[in-house]
């Protein structure tokens, strides 16, 4: 699950004026002036920056510093994003920022204060624009950036003169309001060497058309993870993965460091977890260095244009942990524009059960909808670890995808087509086929047969001791069988295309009391143990007569 949730706050009330405090250097108090100084709140996409332009400080000595501290108060109902303009003069080599805010006690169940931070350069703060220079959410209290280096989460590059903006994201504000202070230091001097990005290659040494294992939701120190990219790459190799996707929250900064960590044995694909106020989604397969904006809600109707941007890169749009109970994590954008959905996120919990149930209901609508349509696309399922730090396990779970080769495009094509299944670890092996009328289909494929022709569904599993196999169609669970203590077995079940629009498989661990669980039963607890493996469906089609 995400460790840095974002909560919706309605942008309805003005803030109190910001107060500049720098007693040692009173002439510097115009260095940074908030756009809220006139009492008008700034909500990106909902209101424009108010207030006069900031005055630039007087030139300082070479290699000197200029520092100013800004304080202000945000009431409940503050804007989603508050813009603090900073006038940056010529000759600045580095911008350093630190911040903090009060955390008053609140009643149980009431949101307390939580405030994100990031920065945009002189190119502006337009939604989806070019000015983005970094975001650390609430994970860091300070950051710095220059031409050649930057704090993880931030982008090295030119420090040009003009109006920059510190952006506060008060995603939770206590009833008492939120008092913040931001300190900005401009360091003067020569700009230093230019940063050279090292993006990962788009291909690794594959095995041709084969099943490849990969975790598509991972975090590093470039957002709210505690692992270095080196540690994530090592963890992926230790988990027996063939590929990973880098998905730090709301930043592309890690893209430029993955190159030396990839290799013939590990494909690394660049991406982002887009953390909006109405749910999180994975942008998988971005062009290296691509930033996807997140500063919108469902009601703003901005989501479709960012979906189009990801798809122009050949990438995938995947709603993440749609039933996560954290504030602002529940998915509110619908699934019409999704390419897949993450139904299993980290260790198995009740919200994953809800996600699988919703996804399964969507399969029935897509494949045997009551409107009489046929062939409407169904949404593939994905499973990822969302690992941030120990004890989160990289690869628990992951996707096993049938791809033409171990390359970015081939892996994404396999996931997009649903030619994949989900596993808790590389110790689990699985094969699912449907055979009838002299034809055979596998996971993510279609089998077209006469309506009443027998179809044999065969599932072979290993690595799940005492597990429970479930075969599920558009009518629900149709077959259940237990695996032996050794964890390996084959299950065969017969149906027809007239009875089943699709068939998919689940493999569950025993329940906590050691029992296998029961299908088609009601009770006070979950009927099944944790998931060990889950497949996308095989679609069964009845031949037209």
N, C-alpha and C positions, 0 to 999 in steps of 0.2 A: 504494500500500500504506500501511497505517497506520504512523506513525512513532513511536508510543508504545505498543508492545505490552504486554499484561498476561499474567503467567505464573501458573499455578495453584500454590498453596502449601497443603499440607494443614494444617488447624487442629488440631494434635494436642498441642503442647507448650506449657507455660506460659512466660511471659517473665520476665526478671529485673525486680525492682521498679524503678520509675522514681525518679529522684533529682532533687529540686528544688534549684536553686542560685541564690541571689540574695544574696550576702554584704552588699551595701549596704543591703538591706531584708529582714532575716530574717523579719519578720512577714508577708511576702507569700508565703512558700513554700507556703502552703495555698491560694493563689489557684487553682492548677490541680493536680489530683491525678489520675493515671491510674487507671482501673479495674483496672489490672494490679498495683496496689500489694500486693495480697494474694497475688500469684503465680498468679492465675487469668487465662487468656487470654480475650479477647473475640473471637468470630467471629460476625458478624451472621447470625442465623438458626440458629446452631449452639450458641451459649452466650449467657448474659445478662451484662450489665456487672457486674463484681465490684468490691468495694472500697467504702469509705465515701464519702459525698457530700463534695464539696470545700467547704472553708470559704470564705466570702466575705471579701475584703480589707476593711480599714478604709476608710471614706470618705476621698477625697483632695481636694485643692483643686480648685476649678472649673478646667476646661481642663487639668488635670494628667494625667499618664500613670501607669499601673501596669504594670510589666513583670515577667515571671517566665520563667525558662528551665527546661525540663524535659528530662532526659536519660534514656535507657533502652537496653536491649539486647534484640534479637529474635533467637532462634536459628533455624536452618533448621527448617521445620515450624511457623513462627509462623502465627497466624490470618490469614485473608484480609483482615480489617479490624479494626483495633485502635482502640478508642474512648478518647479522652482527655477526661474531663469538665472543663469550665471553669465556675466560678461567676461569673456576670455580675451585678453589683449594679445598682441604679437609677442613672441619671445617666450611663451610658456612651453616647457618641455614635458611637464607632468601635471596631471590633476589628481589630487588625493582627496578622498571623501570619507568621513566617518559620521555615524549618526546613532541616535538612541531615542527612546521614548519611555514614558512611564507605564507601569503595569499595575494599576490599582486592583484591589480585591473585588471580585464580583460574585453574585450568588451562583450556586451550582446550576449548571445548564444555561447560564448567560455568557455570551461571548466576551472574552477579555480583549485587551489591546494586542494587535499584531499588525505590523506594518512592513511592507516590502520596500525595496529601493533598487534603482537602476539609473542609467544616464543615457542621454541622447546628445549628439554633437550639433554643430552649427547648421547642419542640413535640415534640422527640424524634427518635430514630434508627430508628424502626420501618421495616421494608421497605415501600416504597411510601407512606410517611406524608407528613405535611405539613412536616416539619422541615428539608428540604433547603435549603441556602443557597449551595451552590456546590462546584465540583470543578475542579481544574486538573491532575489526574493527576500526572505527574512533570515537567510542562512548566515550572512556575514554582517558585521557591524562597521566594516571599513573596506575600502578598495582603492586602487590607484591604476591609472593607465597612462601610457606614453607611446611614443612612436614604435618602440621595439619590444616593450613588455607590457603585461597587464595582469592583474589579479584574475585567477580562474573565474570564468563567467563573463569576463569583459574582453573587448577586442582591442588589441594593439593597433596603432595607426596614427596618422597625423593629428597633432593637437593644433588645429587651426583657430585663428581668431574669429570671434563672433559670439552669438548667444547660444550657449549650451543650456541644457535643462537637467537638473536632478529631478527624478520622478519618484514620488512616494506612492505606494500602493496600500492604503489603509484598509486591509481586507476584513479586519474585525476592529470595531471601536466599542469600548466599554460605555455603559450609561454615563459615566463621569466624563467622557471624552478622552482624547489622546493628546498629551503634550509631547511635542517632538523637539529635538535639536539636531541640526545638521552643521557640520564643520567642513568647510571647503578650503583646501590649501592649493594655491597655484605655485608651482616651482619653476623658476626661470632658468634658462641655460640652453645649450646646444641641443638639438632634437635627438641626437644619437642615431645608431644604425636602424635600418628598416627591418621590420619583422618579416621572416620568411615562413609561410605556412607549409606544413608537410601533411598533405591529405592522403588518405589511404587509397591503394589501388582498387579498381572495381572488379578484380578477378583474383581468385586464389587457385591453387592446384586442386582441381576436383577429380571426380571419378566418372566424368561423363554424366549420362542420365542416371541419377541415383537419389536415394533419400539422404537429405542433409539436415543436421540438427542446429537450431539457432534460437537465441534469446533476443527478442526484439524490443525490450524495454529495460534499460539499464541507466544508472546514474553514477556520476563521478563527483569529484570536488568542484567541477565546473558548474554544478548547481547545488543541490542539497545532499549530495552523497559524501561519504567520508573516504571512499576509495580513490586512489590515484588511477588515471587511465591505465598505467602499467599493471596495477593490481587487478583491474577488471579484465584486462586481456589475459593475464595469468590465470584468473579464476575461470574464464571461459574455456581455456585449454584444459584445465584440471577437470572441468565438468564434461569433457568429451564433446564440446560443441565445435561445429564447423564454421559458424558465422555468428556475429552479433550485430545489433544496431545500437548506435549511440543516441540516447534520447534524453539529454539533460533538459531541465525545465527552462523554457523561454529564452534560450540562448544557443548560438551556434559556435561558441568559443572553443569547444573541445574538438571540433572537426579538424582543426589545423595541427593537432598533436598526435593523431592516430596513425599517421603514416608509418613511422618506425616500429609500431607495435603490431601491425598486420604482418602477414607472412604467407608462405605457400600453404600452411596448415590452418590459417584463420582469416576469413573474409570479414572485414569491418566496414559496415555501411553507415553513412551519416544520416542523422535524423534529429528530431526534437520532440519533446513532450510539450504540447501547446496547452498551457494551464489557464483556461478562461475562468470567468466567474460563474459559468453554467456548465462546468464539466471539463475534463481533460481529454485530449486526443493525441494520438501518436502520428506524427508526420514521418513516415518511413521512406528512406531512399531519396533524401533531399540532395540537390546539387551541393557539393561541399562548400561551406561558407554561407549557405542560404539561411536567412532568418525568417521565421514565420511569426507574425504578430499574434498576440493573444489578448489584446486590450479591447474586448467587446463581449457582449452578452447575446443570448439567443434573440432577444427582442430587437437588437440592432440590425439584424439581417446582413451582417458582414461575413458570416461563416462561409457562404458559398464562394466568395472570391478567393479566400485562402485555400479552400478545397481545390479550386481550379489551378492555383499557383503550384500546389504540391503535385498535382497530376501532370502539369506541364513538364515537371522534372522526371516524370515516369514513376512517381512515388505513390504510396498508399496512405489513405486516411482511415485511421482505426480508433474509434472511441475506446478509451481506456477505463478499466474498473468502473463500469457504469452505475453500479449500486454501492460504491464505496460510501460509508456513512459520514465521512468528513465533510465539513461545510464546503460548498461549491464544487464538490467532486461528482455529484450525481449528474448523469448525462441528460441534458435538456434540449439537445439540438435535433433529435430524431435520427433515424438510421438511413434515410433515403439517399444521402450523399456519402455514406460510408462504403469502404471497400472490404472491410472485415470488422469484426468486433472482438475485443479482448474479454473473453468470458471467464478466464481463470487468471488470477493475479496473485502471485506468491503462494504461501501455504493456504490450503483449501479452507474457506470459511463460508458462513451462511450467505454473504453477498455474492459469492461465486455461484451458489445454488440458484439464486435469483437471476443472475445473468444468464446461466445456461437455460433456465426455464423460458426466459424471454426470447432468447435466440432460437430455441426449439419451436416456440410458437410462431416465430417469423418464418421458419422453414415451411411449415404447413401452409401458411398464407401464400408464400412465394410459389410453392410447387403444386398445391392443389387448392388454390384460392376459390372462394365462392363466387367470384365474378366471372368464372369460366375461362379466365386467361390461362395460357400455358407458356412455359418457357421464360417466365419472369425470373430475373436473376435472384439467386439466394445469397445470403450473406455468410461468408466463411467465418468460422470461429478461430480465435488465436489464444494462446496462453503464454504468459511471460512472467519473469520473476519480479520485475520492478525493484530489483535489489539496489539498496542505497549503501549499506555498510554491514559489518558483522552484527548480528548473526544471519542476516539475509543471505540466502544461498543462490548464487548465480546459476541459472539453468533450472530453477524450481519455480514454475515449470518452464518448458520450452516447446518449440514447434519442430516437428519432423516433416520436412517438405520435399516432395518429389520435384526436382528441378533438372533441367537439361544439363546444367553444369554448375560449378560453384562460382557464380558471378552475381553481381548486384542485380542485373536485369532478370536473370534466370530464376533467382530465388524469389524476387518480388512477383514474377509471373506465376510461380507455383503457389504462393500465398494468395494472390488475387483470385486464382482459379479454385481455391479450396482443396488443392491436392496435398493435403497435410493433415496430420493428427498431432495431438498434444500429449506430452509425456512429463512425468514428474522428475525423471532423471534418465541418463543414458543407459541405466540398467534395465529399463523397460523396453521390450521389443513387441511389435504388434503388426499384424497383417490382416486386412479385411477385404474380402472379395464377394461379389454376387455373380452367380453363374446360372444361365438358363437359355434354352433354345439354341445351344451351341455357341453362346456368346458369353463374354465375361467383362466385368467392370470393376474398378477399384475405387478407392477413396477419392471423392471429388469428381467422379465420372458418372456417366449415364448408361443405363442398360435398358435397351428397348426390346421388348419381347411381346408375344401375344398375351392378351390380358390374363388368361387363365393358365398360361404355361408355368410349370413349377420353376421357382427360382431358389437355388440353394445359397444361403448366406453363410460364409465360412470365416470365422475369426480365430486366429492363432495368436496366443499371448505368451510372454515369458517375463519373469522378473517381478511378479506380484504374488507372493506367497499367501495362500488362502483367500485370494481375491474373489470378487463377485463380478461376473460378466453380465452386462445388461444389453439387450438388443432392443432398439427403440425405433418406432415408425411414427407416422403422422397420427396414429391412434394412441400412442403412448408405449409403455413397455410391453413387449410381446413375448420376451423370453428372458429367463434368468438362470444362471448356472454358476456353481462354485468351482474355483480352481483348486487343485491339490496343494498340499503344504509346500511342495517344491516350487510353486508359482508358475508352472508352465502347463499349457493345455490348448486343446482345439475344440471349438464349439461350432456345430452346424445346425442351422435352422432353416426351415422351408417356408416360403410364402409365394405370393403371386403379385404381379403388377396391379391387378384389380383390387388387392387388399392393402397394399402398401405403396405410398407415393415416394417414400425414401426409407432407408434403413441406416442407422448409425449405431455406434457401439460406445459404451462406457465400461471401464474397468475400475472397480472400487476396492479399497482396502476394507478389511473387516471393521465393524464398529468397535467402539472403545470396550464394549463388553465381550468382544470376541465373536459375536454373531455376524452372519453375512449381510443382514438387512433384508427387507422385503419390498417388492414392488407392489403398487396398487393397494397401499395400506395408508391409514390415517393414524396419527398419534401425536403425543406431546413433544416428541423429539424428532430430530432428522432421521429419516428412514434408512440412510446410507452412511457408510464410513467415508473417509476422504477419497477424492479422486486420485487415481494412479495414471489413467490414460483416457482420452476422449477423442473420438474421430469426427471429422466432417462427414457428411452423408454420402452414400451412393444413391443416386436418383434412379427410380424405377419408372419407366414409361411404357404404357400399353400401346401396342401398334394400332394405327388407324386401320379400320377395315373398309 
